[in-house]
Amino acid sequence: MASLQDQFLKAGLVNKNKAKQLQQDKTKQQKIERRTGTQTVDEAKLAAAELQRKNAERARELNAQRDAAAQQKAIMAQIVQMVQKNRQNKGNGDVAYNFTHGAKIERIYVSNAVQEHLMAGRLVIVRLGDSTELVPRIIADKIAERDASLVVRVKKTAAVVDEEDPYAAFQIPDDLMW
């Protein structure tokens, strides 16, 4: 395939002397640029490079967001799998057990034995969406490492005894049912 200059010569748009002069000027300009180290700045190339840099940065940000979403989804799948694999039976559900999740007080019905395990801290409540499941403390600790907002922690408050209190000798049990 012939060069563009050859095609112009064949078409008669440029004469031979004009083409030769343009080639010499171009060669001289390249020599000067090599000697001085300065090159003519091509604004189109700079704009294209800047656009390419911006597109690459945007692609990196989108990939980071996509990776974070995929990682969050994988963590949630791990939590669901741990809960399904290790959930404990609530019993026949004759005793109401109240707990707070966030700012809301909720209630589940469990058996007496399960209520004792919950109060002792051997079983922990985990909230997945609208479902409430009971899992052993070890599994709840692993879930809390991944997402602590799903685990319902029962806080034991140490009762401060006032020395002048006339009823200090009469302790009220935590599991008192009315």
Backbone as a chain_set.jsonl record, in Angstrom:
{"seq": "MASLQDQFLKAGLVNKNKAKQLQQDKTKQQKIERRTGTQTVDEAKLAAAELQRKNAERARELNAQRDAAAQQKAIMAQIVQMVQKNRQNKGNGDVAYNFTHGAKIERIYVSNAVQEHLMAGRLVIVRLGDSTELVPRIIADKIAERDASLVVRVKKTAAVVDEEDPYAAFQIPDDLMW", "coords": {"N": [[0.85, -1.171, 0.0], [0.566, 2.152, -0.838], [2.008, 5.221, 0.437], [0.399, 8.095, 1.884], [1.421, 10.401, 0.819], [2.453, 9.507, -1.623], [0.046, 8.796, -2.853], [-1.158, 11.327, -3.116], [0.638, 12.474, -4.92], [0.236, 10.841, -7.21], [-2.414, 11.48, -7.723], [-2.142, 14.046, -8.471], [-2.406, 16.226, -6.841], [-0.345, 17.319, -5.392], [2.874, 18.531, -6.145], [6.12, 17.114, -7.01], [8.343, 18.534, -6.031], [7.252, 20.119, -3.956], [6.376, 18.126, -2.152], [8.844, 16.996, -1.5], [10.091, 19.167, -0.235], [8.417, 19.507, 2.025], [8.95, 17.101, 3.341], [11.661, 17.434, 3.975], [11.507, 19.656, 5.705], [10.096, 18.55, 7.79], [11.874, 16.594, 8.717], [14.016, 18.235, 9.531], [12.784, 19.595, 11.665], [12.353, 17.48, 13.444], [15.02, 16.811, 14.049], [15.861, 19.112, 15.397], [14.206, 19.053, 17.618], [15.12, 16.712, 18.864], [17.727, 17.471, 19.545], [17.433, 19.717, 21.266], [15.698, 18.744, 23.13], [13.145, 19.546, 23.5], [9.806, 19.144, 22.702], [7.132, 19.553, 20.452], [4.032, 20.305, 21.844], [1.324, 18.33, 21.777], [-1.884, 19.033, 21.928], [-4.17, 17.52, 21.62], [-3.274, 14.941, 22.138], [-2.566, 15.216, 24.808], [-5.073, 15.785, 25.956], [-6.394, 13.409, 25.36], [-4.861, 11.617, 26.856], [-5.384, 12.557, 29.445], [-8.143, 12.108, 29.587], [-8.124, 9.335, 29.401], [-6.781, 8.707, 31.774], [-8.639, 9.645, 33.663], [-10.795, 7.959, 33.1], [-9.672, 5.502, 33.788], [-9.298, 5.856, 36.536], [-11.947, 6.135, 37.387], [-12.9, 3.615, 36.685], [-11.402, 2.053, 38.461], [-12.507, 2.907, 40.911], [-15.171, 2.039, 40.617], [-14.728, -0.716, 40.455], [-13.703, -1.18, 43.004], [-15.956, -0.588, 44.577], [-17.687, -2.577, 43.656], [-16.284, -4.853, 44.445], [-16.351, -4.519, 47.229], [-19.097, -4.749, 47.708], [-19.506, -7.391, 46.885], [-17.922, -8.71, 48.749], [-19.274, -8.062, 51.13], [-21.658, -9.391, 50.642], [-20.745, -12.02, 50.61], [-19.894, -12.286, 53.254], [-22.342, -12.055, 54.581], [-23.581, -14.35, 53.615], [-21.967, -16.289, 54.823], [-22.623, -15.83, 57.507], [-25.366, -16.494, 57.539], [-25.162, -19.191, 56.893], [-23.724, -20.177, 59.13], [-25.606, -19.693, 61.16], [-27.794, -21.276, 60.358], [-26.653, -23.773, 60.467], [-25.999, -24.106, 63.163], [-28.156, -23.481, 64.803], [-30.297, -23.531, 67.651], [-32.929, -25.352, 69.261], [-35.927, -23.774, 70.308], [-37.557, -24.806, 72.16], [-40.763, -25.786, 73.59], [-42.033, -23.382, 73.844], [-43.365, -22.002, 76.085], [-42.669, -20.015, 77.862], [-42.228, -16.557, 78.061], [-39.636, -14.622, 76.76], [-38.078, -11.639, 77.061], [-36.24, -9.242, 75.191], [-33.929, -6.688, 74.155], [-33.469, -5.223, 71.027], [-31.643, -3.126, 69.302], [-33.423, -0.228, 69.55], [-35.711, -1.337, 70.288], [-38.005, -3.341, 72.102], [-38.317, -6.75, 72.176], [-39.945, -9.991, 71.97], [-39.628, -13.442, 72.565], [-40.833, -16.789, 72.636], [-39.918, -19.359, 74.707], [-38.687, -22.488, 76.104], [-38.416, -23.469, 79.603], [-35.842, -24.489, 80.169], [-34.334, -23.506, 78.034], [-34.587, -20.788, 78.543], [-33.08, -20.554, 80.885], [-30.544, -21.161, 79.862], [-30.214, -18.976, 78.16], [-30.17, -16.839, 80.012], [-27.906, -17.521, 81.456], [-26.023, -17.164, 79.573], [-25.099, -19.047, 77.816], [-26.479, -19.555, 75.511], [-27.207, -17.437, 72.714], [-29.027, -14.779, 71.234], [-29.703, -14.281, 67.82], [-30.443, -12.065, 65.235], [-31.732, -12.343, 62.098], [-32.84, -10.635, 59.588], [-36.247, -10.809, 59.759], [-36.379, -13.013, 61.33], [-35.73, -14.767, 64.383], [-33.144, -16.372, 65.926], [-31.561, -18.881, 67.956], [-28.297, -19.396, 69.035], [-25.227, -21.073, 69.989], [-22.853, -19.524, 72.274], [-20.185, -19.42, 71.287], [-20.474, -19.539, 68.512], [-21.966, -17.231, 68.188], [-20.064, -15.322, 68.868], [-18.329, -15.551, 66.696], [-20.033, -14.709, 64.674], [-20.451, -12.09, 65.508], [-17.945, -11.015, 65.031], [-18.042, -10.696, 62.308], [-20.436, -9.235, 61.778], [-21.621, -7.244, 64.063], [-24.084, -6.127, 64.609], [-26.108, -7.95, 64.294], [-26.18, -9.674, 66.415], [-27.69, -10.172, 69.517], [-26.931, -8.894, 72.504], [-27.068, -9.749, 75.864], [-26.931, -7.799, 78.542], [-25.394, -8.018, 81.589], [-26.115, -6.503, 84.529], [-24.458, -5.261, 87.237], [-25.669, -5.165, 90.419], [-25.759, -2.367, 92.399], [-25.317, -2.069, 95.732], [-26.787, -0.237, 98.218], [-25.576, 0.799, 101.291], [-27.146, 1.778, 103.302], [-29.635, 0.948, 102.717], [-32.704, -0.406, 103.696], [-33.755, -2.726, 102.657], [-31.726, -4.225, 101.613], [-30.901, -6.792, 102.187], [-32.77, -8.362, 101.011], [-32.87, -9.792, 98.13], [-33.912, -9.459, 94.749], [-34.821, -11.83, 92.434], [-33.489, -12.315, 89.101], [-34.982, -13.712, 87.243], [-37.63, -13.436, 87.906], [-40.992, -14.033, 87.545], [-44.1, -12.606, 86.851]], "CA": [[0.0, 0.0, 0.0], [1.368, 3.371, -0.991], [1.803, 6.207, 1.472], [-0.53, 9.165, 1.539], [2.168, 11.329, -0.05], [2.468, 8.905, -2.966], [-1.299, 8.884, -3.4], [-1.362, 12.716, -3.548], [1.447, 12.678, -6.126], [-0.447, 10.181, -8.325], [-3.642, 12.197, -8.028], [-1.782, 15.346, -9.006], [-2.747, 17.277, -5.893], [0.91, 17.868, -4.904], [3.969, 18.223, -7.068], [7.231, 16.402, -6.4], [9.188, 19.475, -5.288], [6.529, 20.509, -2.742], [6.422, 16.976, -1.26], [10.22, 16.856, -1.034], [10.32, 20.282, 0.692], [7.7, 19.185, 3.256], [9.673, 16.01, 4.003], [12.886, 18.002, 4.544], [11.126, 20.484, 6.852], [9.702, 17.648, 8.867], [13.109, 15.983, 9.221], [14.735, 19.266, 10.269], [12.066, 19.836, 12.919], [12.612, 16.345, 14.329], [16.406, 16.93, 14.503], [15.918, 20.199, 16.371], [13.542, 18.564, 18.827], [16.005, 15.748, 19.518], [18.883, 18.184, 20.099], [17.066, 20.598, 22.377], [14.9, 18.001, 24.097], [11.778, 20.068, 23.562], [8.943, 18.626, 21.652], [5.896, 20.319, 20.342], [2.995, 19.723, 22.671], [0.109, 18.037, 21.027], [-2.977, 19.196, 22.881], [-5.105, 16.406, 21.468], [-2.707, 13.797, 22.841], [-2.679, 15.49, 26.239], [-6.485, 15.639, 26.332], [-6.714, 11.979, 25.307], [-4.206, 10.984, 28.005], [-6.124, 12.971, 30.641], [-9.411, 11.381, 29.556], [-7.821, 7.938, 29.699], [-6.463, 8.646, 33.195], [-9.897, 9.794, 34.4], [-11.578, 6.734, 32.91], [-9.033, 4.445, 34.571], [-9.597, 6.14, 37.946], [-13.367, 5.824, 37.594], [-13.028, 2.158, 36.627], [-10.872, 1.529, 39.727], [-13.495, 3.172, 41.955], [-16.312, 1.133, 40.415], [-14.286, -2.06, 40.818], [-13.602, -1.233, 44.466], [-17.323, -0.663, 45.092], [-18.206, -3.892, 43.302], [-15.6, -5.817, 45.312], [-16.872, -4.347, 48.589], [-20.449, -5.319, 47.74], [-19.368, -8.844, 46.803], [-17.391, -9.165, 50.032], [-20.361, -7.955, 52.098], [-22.6, -10.461, 50.329], [-20.116, -13.263, 51.04], [-19.929, -12.31, 54.718], [-23.722, -12.335, 54.977], [-23.821, -15.767, 53.325], [-21.285, -17.049, 55.879], [-23.406, -15.696, 58.736], [-26.587, -17.288, 57.378], [-24.778, -20.6, 56.955], [-23.394, -20.506, 60.518], [-26.834, -19.714, 61.954], [-28.593, -22.439, 59.972], [-25.952, -24.992, 60.867], [-25.835, -24.215, 64.606], [-29.274, -22.952, 65.575], [-30.801, -24.399, 68.715], [-34.381, -25.407, 69.38], [-36.451, -22.851, 71.315], [-38.412, -25.55, 73.098], [-42.185, -25.756, 73.229], [-42.471, -21.987, 73.825], [-44.358, -21.645, 77.088], [-42.172, -18.906, 78.683], [-41.874, -15.392, 77.245], [-38.312, -14.054, 77.054], [-38.001, -10.303, 76.477], [-34.891, -8.745, 74.943], [-33.906, -5.463, 73.359], [-32.683, -5.242, 69.789], [-31.653, -1.726, 68.899], [-34.215, 0.557, 70.489], [-37.001, -2.0, 70.336], [-38.117, -4.499, 72.99], [-38.97, -7.846, 71.461], [-40.264, -11.139, 72.808], [-39.707, -14.783, 71.973], [-41.338, -17.79, 73.567], [-38.957, -20.46, 74.822], [-38.935, -23.378, 77.236], [-37.718, -23.079, 80.828], [-34.42, -24.841, 80.053], [-33.716, -22.563, 77.094], [-34.527, -19.501, 79.228], [-31.928, -20.621, 81.796], [-29.335, -21.069, 79.031], [-30.112, -17.588, 77.705], [-29.776, -15.987, 81.131], [-26.543, -17.878, 81.84], [-25.13, -16.719, 78.514], [-24.656, -20.167, 76.981], [-27.149, -19.338, 74.219], [-27.295, -16.024, 72.348], [-30.044, -14.508, 70.215], [-29.212, -13.67, 66.58], [-31.543, -11.589, 64.389], [-31.506, -12.324, 60.65], [-34.054, -10.104, 58.99], [-37.36, -10.87, 60.692], [-36.325, -14.237, 62.122], [-34.934, -14.771, 65.605], [-32.578, -17.699, 66.116], [-30.704, -19.079, 69.122], [-27.062, -20.098, 68.697], [-24.28, -21.102, 71.106], [-22.045, -18.312, 72.439], [-18.995, -19.481, 70.419], [-20.92, -19.177, 67.16], [-22.372, -15.817, 68.24], [-18.844, -14.512, 68.84], [-17.85, -15.558, 65.301], [-20.952, -13.859, 63.909], [-20.206, -10.707, 65.929], [-16.736, -10.562, 64.344], [-18.402, -10.328, 60.941], [-21.432, -8.162, 61.84], [-22.053, -7.21, 65.46], [-25.455, -5.631, 64.741], [-27.056, -9.058, 64.236], [-26.145, -10.419, 67.672], [-28.332, -9.493, 70.64], [-26.154, -9.131, 73.725], [-27.776, -9.525, 77.118], [-25.968, -7.176, 79.446], [-25.597, -8.281, 83.009], [-25.816, -5.305, 85.307], [-24.123, -5.545, 88.634], [-26.519, -4.349, 91.287], [-25.03, -1.611, 93.4], [-26.062, -2.163, 96.982], [-26.62, 0.904, 99.119], [-25.376, 0.266, 102.637], [-28.207, 2.242, 104.189], [-30.91, 0.439, 102.214], [-33.247, -1.377, 104.643], [-34.133, -3.952, 101.955], [-30.534, -4.747, 100.951], [-30.794, -8.227, 102.44], [-33.808, -9.053, 100.247], [-32.523, -9.703, 96.718], [-34.965, -9.828, 93.807], [-34.203, -12.663, 91.391], [-33.591, -11.801, 87.735], [-35.962, -14.453, 86.456], [-38.92, -13.346, 88.567], [-42.105, -13.96, 86.596], [-45.299, -12.112, 87.54]], "C": [[0.901, 1.241, 0.0], [1.04, 4.355, 0.122], [0.846, 7.291, 0.975], [0.136, 10.166, 0.592], [2.215, 10.802, -1.478], [1.097, 8.992, -3.63], [-1.607, 10.304, -3.884], [-0.579, 13.013, -4.822], [0.763, 12.062, -7.344], [-1.708, 10.924, -8.733], [-3.364, 13.577, -8.603], [-2.12, 16.497, -8.082], [-1.5, 17.991, -5.39], [1.985, 17.556, -5.937], [5.142, 17.636, -6.285], [8.104, 17.326, -5.553], [8.551, 19.878, -3.964], [6.575, 19.365, -1.718], [7.809, 16.801, -0.67], [10.53, 17.934, 0.008], [9.642, 20.013, 2.043], [8.419, 18.091, 4.051], [10.935, 16.539, 4.668], [12.567, 18.859, 5.771], [10.774, 19.622, 8.07], [10.941, 17.005, 9.503], [13.913, 16.986, 10.033], [14.094, 19.529, 11.636], [12.323, 18.711, 13.92], [14.033, 16.399, 14.885], [16.53, 17.987, 15.588], [15.303, 19.748, 17.694], [14.427, 17.578, 19.577], [17.181, 16.446, 20.191], [18.517, 18.994, 21.334], [16.262, 19.872, 23.449], [13.495, 18.541, 24.235], [10.989, 19.521, 22.391], [7.695, 19.482, 21.607], [4.8, 19.571, 21.097], [1.743, 19.541, 21.816], [-1.053, 18.036, 22.022], [-3.982, 18.054, 22.797], [-4.589, 15.177, 22.21], [-2.811, 13.989, 24.351], [-4.113, 15.303, 26.718], [-6.883, 14.161, 26.345], [-6.095, 11.241, 26.49], [-4.946, 11.315, 29.293], [-7.464, 12.227, 30.726], [-9.193, 9.913, 29.913], [-7.514, 7.761, 31.192], [-7.731, 8.735, 34.035], [-10.753, 8.536, 34.29], [-10.996, 5.58, 33.723], [-9.331, 4.625, 36.055], [-11.042, 5.783, 38.269], [-13.586, 4.306, 37.59], [-12.501, 1.522, 37.914], [-11.869, 1.737, 40.864], [-14.696, 2.235, 41.836], [-15.942, -0.293, 40.791], [-14.183, -2.214, 42.331], [-14.994, -1.338, 45.095], [-17.915, -2.045, 44.839], [-17.584, -4.97, 44.195], [-16.121, -5.74, 46.739], [-18.272, -4.949, 48.713], [-20.394, -6.847, 47.696], [-18.844, -9.413, 48.12], [-18.468, -9.118, 51.11], [-21.383, -9.074, 51.888], [-22.045, -11.81, 50.79], [-20.129, -13.388, 52.56], [-21.334, -12.65, 55.203], [-24.07, -13.801, 54.718], [-23.156, -16.654, 54.372], [-22.098, -17.016, 57.169], [-24.663, -16.552, 58.666], [-26.266, -18.776, 57.487], [-24.452, -21.017, 58.391], [-24.659, -20.608, 61.371], [-27.654, -20.955, 61.623], [-27.964, -23.74, 60.457], [-25.975, -25.196, 62.378], [-27.025, -23.722, 65.417], [-29.816, -24.016, 66.533], [-32.322, -24.307, 68.762], [-34.836, -24.486, 70.517], [-37.307, -23.565, 72.351], [-39.853, -25.445, 72.654], [-42.791, -24.371, 73.374], [-43.526, -21.62, 74.826], [-43.933, -20.475, 77.969], [-41.762, -17.761, 77.746], [-40.524, -14.864, 77.701], [-38.214, -12.726, 76.315], [-36.543, -9.898, 76.315], [-34.989, -7.472, 74.121], [-32.992, -5.66, 72.164], [-32.759, -3.84, 69.207], [-32.391, -0.931, 69.954], [-35.567, -0.096, 70.727], [-36.956, -3.185, 71.306], [-38.913, -5.566, 72.254], [-39.121, -9.035, 72.393], [-40.223, -12.408, 71.969], [-40.213, -15.729, 73.053], [-40.426, -18.995, 73.521], [-39.373, -21.361, 75.98], [-38.135, -22.895, 78.448], [-36.213, -23.34, 80.724], [-33.698, -23.862, 79.131], [-33.594, -21.182, 77.741], [-33.334, -19.465, 80.188], [-30.618, -20.497, 81.016], [-29.13, -19.642, 78.518], [-29.623, -16.665, 78.822], [-28.344, -16.274, 81.572], [-25.536, -17.446, 80.775], [-24.603, -17.841, 77.645], [-25.28, -20.106, 75.591], [-27.278, -17.832, 73.991], [-28.317, -15.894, 71.233], [-29.387, -13.806, 69.031], [-30.423, -13.306, 65.742], [-31.089, -11.563, 62.937], [-32.8, -11.883, 59.991], [-35.16, -10.081, 60.02], [-37.308, -12.096, 61.587], [-35.388, -14.076, 63.312], [-34.462, -16.194, 65.834], [-31.71, -17.709, 67.361], [-29.487, -19.884, 68.688], [-26.163, -20.135, 69.928], [-23.397, -19.852, 71.12], [-20.838, -18.302, 71.499], [-19.36, -19.045, 69.003], [-21.33, -17.709, 67.131], [-21.151, -14.904, 68.222], [-18.271, -14.442, 67.429], [-18.73, -14.678, 64.419], [-20.697, -12.393, 64.24], [-18.927, -10.155, 65.304], [-17.068, -10.065, 62.944], [-19.399, -9.169, 60.909], [-22.058, -8.162, 63.233], [-23.508, -6.767, 65.616], [-26.49, -6.752, 64.725], [-27.174, -9.806, 65.556], [-26.763, -9.574, 68.779], [-27.564, -9.877, 71.898], [-27.017, -8.818, 74.934], [-26.744, -9.018, 78.102], [-26.346, -7.48, 80.885], [-25.197, -7.024, 83.767], [-25.546, -5.723, 86.74], [-24.926, -4.592, 89.505], [-25.647, -3.67, 92.334], [-25.885, -1.587, 94.663], [-25.736, -0.953, 97.843], [-26.549, 0.371, 100.546], [-26.479, 0.676, 103.597], [-29.587, 1.732, 103.771], [-31.461, -0.599, 103.184], [-33.613, -2.712, 103.978], [-32.943, -4.587, 101.243], [-30.407, -6.251, 101.123], [-31.785, -9.025, 101.603], [-33.546, -8.84, 98.756], [-33.699, -10.157, 95.858], [-34.315, -10.643, 92.703], [-34.443, -12.074, 90.006], [-34.707, -12.471, 86.944], [-37.337, -14.455, 87.102], [-40.015, -13.163, 87.527], [-43.365, -13.564, 87.369], [-46.498, -12.88, 87.089]], "O": [[1.868, 1.331, 0.757], [-0.056, 4.335, 0.683], [0.537, 7.373, -0.213], [-0.5, 10.703, -0.314], [2.037, 11.56, -2.431], [1.001, 9.234, -4.833], [-2.235, 10.481, -4.927], [-1.068, 13.718, -5.705], [0.711, 12.689, -8.403], [-2.044, 11.0, -9.915], [-4.261, 14.209, -9.162], [-2.118, 17.649, -8.516], [-1.58, 19.155, -4.996], [2.01, 16.474, -6.525], [5.154, 17.659, -5.054], [8.554, 16.939, -4.475], [9.244, 19.97, -2.95], [6.791, 19.616, -0.532], [7.951, 16.494, 0.513], [11.163, 17.646, 1.023], [10.236, 20.266, 3.091], [8.487, 18.147, 5.279], [11.255, 16.15, 5.791], [13.283, 18.795, 6.771], [11.115, 19.942, 9.209], [11.016, 16.896, 10.726], [14.435, 16.651, 11.095], [14.793, 19.667, 12.64], [12.493, 18.966, 15.112], [14.25, 16.076, 16.053], [17.224, 17.783, 16.583], [15.838, 20.04, 18.764], [14.477, 17.609, 20.806], [17.588, 16.059, 21.286], [19.227, 18.951, 22.339], [16.165, 20.359, 24.575], [12.72, 18.017, 25.036], [11.462, 19.455, 21.257], [7.272, 20.056, 22.61], [4.674, 18.352, 20.989], [1.207, 20.482, 21.23], [-1.173, 17.135, 22.853], [-4.577, 17.672, 23.805], [-5.364, 14.454, 22.837], [-3.107, 13.046, 25.085], [-4.339, 14.72, 27.778], [-7.615, 13.716, 27.229], [-6.718, 10.348, 27.063], [-5.119, 10.444, 30.146], [-7.866, 11.775, 31.798], [-9.989, 9.322, 30.643], [-7.937, 6.78, 31.802], [-7.89, 7.994, 35.005], [-11.36, 8.101, 35.269], [-11.74, 4.774, 34.283], [-9.589, 3.647, 36.757], [-11.322, 5.193, 39.313], [-14.361, 3.781, 38.39], [-13.084, 0.557, 38.408], [-12.058, 0.845, 41.691], [-15.178, 1.703, 42.837], [-16.752, -1.007, 41.382], [-14.537, -3.259, 42.877], [-15.186, -2.098, 46.044], [-18.57, -2.614, 45.712], [-18.272, -5.886, 44.645], [-16.312, -6.767, 47.391], [-18.589, -5.587, 49.717], [-21.154, -7.517, 48.396], [-19.279, -10.48, 48.554], [-18.567, -10.038, 51.922], [-21.907, -9.632, 52.851], [-22.789, -12.647, 51.303], [-20.35, -14.475, 53.092], [-21.499, -13.443, 56.13], [-24.774, -14.423, 55.513], [-23.728, -17.669, 54.77], [-22.249, -18.034, 57.844], [-24.992, -17.255, 59.622], [-27.016, -19.533, 58.105], [-24.858, -22.094, 58.826], [-24.773, -21.502, 62.209], [-28.158, -21.617, 62.53], [-28.665, -24.687, 60.812], [-25.972, -26.336, 62.841], [-26.9, -23.56, 66.631], [-29.791, -25.215, 66.256], [-32.914, -23.309, 68.352], [-34.197, -24.431, 71.567], [-37.732, -22.949, 73.329], [-40.149, -25.074, 71.519], [-43.966, -24.191, 73.055], [-44.51, -20.977, 74.461], [-44.744, -19.98, 78.753], [-41.043, -17.971, 76.769], [-40.297, -14.681, 78.897], [-38.261, -12.69, 75.085], [-35.712, -10.17, 77.181], [-36.002, -7.212, 73.472], [-31.888, -6.193, 72.281], [-33.793, -3.419, 68.689], [-32.021, -0.959, 71.128], [-36.467, 0.519, 71.3], [-35.985, -3.941, 71.325], [-40.022, -5.325, 71.778], [-38.513, -9.088, 73.462], [-40.706, -12.452, 70.837], [-40.032, -15.481, 74.244], [-40.184, -19.58, 72.465], [-40.289, -21.039, 76.736], [-37.28, -22.018, 78.327], [-35.406, -22.51, 81.142], [-32.577, -23.441, 79.42], [-32.609, -20.479, 77.515], [-32.654, -18.444, 80.286], [-29.693, -19.813, 81.453], [-27.999, -19.16, 78.45], [-28.764, -15.812, 78.599], [-27.642, -15.365, 82.017], [-24.338, -17.37, 81.045], [-23.733, -17.604, 76.807], [-24.68, -20.552, 74.613], [-27.436, -17.056, 74.934], [-28.458, -16.785, 70.395], [-28.615, -12.863, 69.205], [-31.324, -14.122, 65.553], [-30.159, -10.835, 62.59], [-33.739, -12.667, 59.855], [-35.039, -9.413, 61.047], [-38.11, -12.214, 62.514], [-34.394, -13.352, 63.255], [-35.271, -17.117, 65.925], [-31.186, -16.674, 67.773], [-29.622, -20.928, 68.051], [-26.321, -19.307, 70.825], [-23.22, -19.201, 70.09], [-20.504, -17.247, 70.961], [-18.634, -18.272, 68.377], [-21.068, -17.014, 66.149], [-21.193, -13.827, 67.626], [-17.782, -13.393, 67.009], [-18.236, -13.987, 63.528], [-20.724, -11.544, 63.349], [-18.83, -8.95, 65.07], [-16.448, -9.122, 62.452], [-19.244, -8.234, 60.124], [-22.921, -8.986, 63.536], [-24.108, -7.01, 66.663], [-27.639, -6.528, 65.104], [-28.165, -10.499, 65.789], [-26.407, -8.409, 68.958], [-27.552, -11.039, 72.303], [-27.624, -7.75, 75.016], [-25.798, -9.725, 78.45], [-27.468, -7.228, 81.326], [-24.068, -6.548, 83.65], [-26.326, -6.448, 87.357], [-24.865, -3.373, 89.343], [-24.895, -4.324, 93.057], [-27.031, -1.137, 94.648], [-24.577, -0.68, 98.155], [-27.391, -0.431, 100.95], [-26.72, -0.002, 104.596], [-30.589, 2.054, 104.408], [-30.777, -1.578, 103.481], [-33.766, -3.72, 104.667], [-33.136, -5.413, 100.352], [-29.843, -6.916, 100.255], [-31.655, -10.244, 101.494], [-33.954, -7.827, 98.188], [-34.394, -11.116, 96.194], [-33.346, -10.189, 92.095], [-35.459, -11.422, 89.761], [-35.308, -11.849, 86.068], [-38.128, -15.371, 86.876], [-39.962, -12.235, 86.721], [-43.653, -14.131, 88.422], [-47.609, -12.618, 87.551]]}, "num_chains": 1, "name": "protein.A"}
